[in-house]
Amino acid sequence: MNKNQIIAIIVMLLFGTVGLGIYHMQETEVAGAPLRLHVIANSDSVYDQEVKFQVRDEILNLLSDVMKDAASKEEAMKDIRMVLPQIEEECNAVLKNYTTYTASASLEKADFPTRRYGDLVLPAGNYDALRIVLGDGDGHNWWCVLFPPLCFVDATGNFSNQTVSTTAESVPVTAGTVQIKLKIKELFGK
């Protein structure tokens, strides 16, 4: 191969890599204004963070039954309002096994920063949310989207009674920030 052919191959690989990078950067936004679940830990201690996950699991199990027939966000919110005292009781029952602080549960509008959840992006804004505050509520939070029911969707896309198997400690995304990954580097780097 001569020098021009090598340069041409490198340029084609570069354009292909950039094209793949742009293709993989496309993100999906949730249509409409979703209903979010927001569980806020008492503190950032390892113990309080683990307690937060115990409460999260219990509430997701409860809500999967409560919301299984909700066809709209409004129906989901109505279903949650009807069991809001039970949600708080369940949270406090879990907390009683681990600590002395209690939980409060409310359905309210809350400001959220832009968040990324895999390929899903939720822009910053004021969202309806089931907020569960544990103790002082000074710790990191966990969140998911209750409606559409992304908290409860299994790998096949069907409604599931299984809890989400991820720790969505969501990494804030700063507007205008783009991270470019070279797919070719991933392929050959292995």
DAVEN-V731201 format. One record per residue. N is the residue number from 0. RES is the residue in one small letter. SS is DSSP state (alpha for helix, beta for strand, coil for the rest). PHI is phi in whole degrees, 0 to 359 (none if undefined). Layout:
BEGIN
{{N RES SS PHI} {N RES SS PHI}}
END
This chain:
BEGIN
{{0 m coil none} {1 n coil 267} {2 k alpha 300} {3 n alpha 294} {4 q alpha 293} {5 i alpha 296} {6 i alpha 297} {7 a alpha 297} {8 i alpha 295} {9 i alpha 298} {10 v alpha 296} {11 m alpha 296} {12 l alpha 297} {13 l alpha 297} {14 f alpha 296} {15 g alpha 297} {16 t alpha 294} {17 v alpha 297} {18 g alpha 300} {19 l alpha 296} {20 g alpha 298} {21 i alpha 294} {22 y alpha 300} {23 h alpha 284} {24 m alpha 280} {25 q coil 299} {26 e coil 239} {27 t beta 253} {28 e beta 254} {29 v coil 288} {30 a coil 292} {31 g coil 70} {32 a coil 258} {33 p coil 287} {34 l beta 261} {35 r beta 249} {36 l beta 252} {37 h beta 227} {38 v beta 252} {39 i beta 250} {40 a coil 287} {41 n coil 300} {42 s coil 207} {43 d coil 266} {44 s coil 297} {45 v alpha 303} {46 y alpha 298} {47 d alpha 295} {48 q alpha 292} {49 e alpha 293} {50 v alpha 299} {51 k alpha 304} {52 f alpha 291} {53 q alpha 296} {54 v alpha 295} {55 r alpha 305} {56 d alpha 300} {57 e alpha 296} {58 i alpha 290} {59 l alpha 297} {60 n alpha 297} {61 l alpha 297} {62 l alpha 290} {63 s alpha 298} {64 d alpha 283} {65 v alpha 297} {66 m coil 259} {67 k coil 299} {68 d coil 256} {69 a coil 292} {70 a coil 260} {71 s coil 212} {72 k alpha 298} {73 e alpha 297} {74 e alpha 296} {75 a alpha 298} {76 m alpha 295} {77 k alpha 297} {78 d alpha 299} {79 i alpha 292} {80 r alpha 303} {81 m alpha 295} {82 v alpha 247} {83 l alpha 305} {84 p alpha 298} {85 q alpha 293} {86 i alpha 300} {87 e alpha 296} {88 e alpha 299} {89 e alpha 298} {90 c alpha 301} {91 n alpha 292} {92 a alpha 295} {93 v alpha 294} {94 l alpha 299} {95 k alpha 301} {96 n coil 283} {97 y coil 236} {98 t coil 203} {99 t coil 259} {100 y coil 282} {101 t coil 241} {102 a beta 242} {103 s beta 235} {104 a beta 235} {105 s beta 212} {106 l beta 251} {107 e beta 206} {108 k beta 277} {109 a beta 215} {110 d beta 280} {111 f beta 230} {112 p coil 284} {113 t coil 299} {114 r beta 228} {115 r beta 245} {116 y beta 226} {117 g coil 65} {118 d coil 272} {119 l beta 270} {120 v beta 238} {121 l beta 250} {122 p coil 296} {123 a coil 302} {124 g beta 165} {125 n beta 261} {126 y beta 241} {127 d beta 291} {128 a beta 208} {129 l beta 272} {130 r beta 254} {131 i beta 241} {132 v beta 255} {133 l beta 263} {134 g coil 57} {135 d coil 284} {136 g coil 64} {137 d coil 261} {138 g coil 257} {139 h coil 296} {140 n beta 250} {141 w beta 232} {142 w beta 216} {143 c beta 205} {144 v beta 257} {145 l beta 282} {146 f beta 218} {147 p coil 302} {148 p coil 287} {149 l coil 284} {150 c coil 291} {151 f coil 244} {152 v beta 274} {153 d coil 272} {154 a coil 298} {155 t coil 270} {156 g coil 88} {157 n coil 265} {158 f beta 298} {159 s coil 226} {160 n coil 273} {161 q coil 280} {162 t coil 281} {163 v coil 295} {164 s coil 260} {165 t coil 218} {166 t coil 256} {167 a coil 276} {168 e coil 285} {169 s coil 9} {170 v beta 270} {171 p beta 300} {172 v coil 248} {173 t coil 274} {174 a coil 304} {175 g coil 88} {176 t coil 274} {177 v coil 232} {178 q coil 250} {179 i coil 256} {180 k coil 247} {181 l coil 272} {182 k alpha 299} {183 i alpha 296} {184 k alpha 295} {185 e alpha 296} {186 l alpha 294} {187 f alpha 271} {188 g alpha 283} {189 k coil 275}}
END
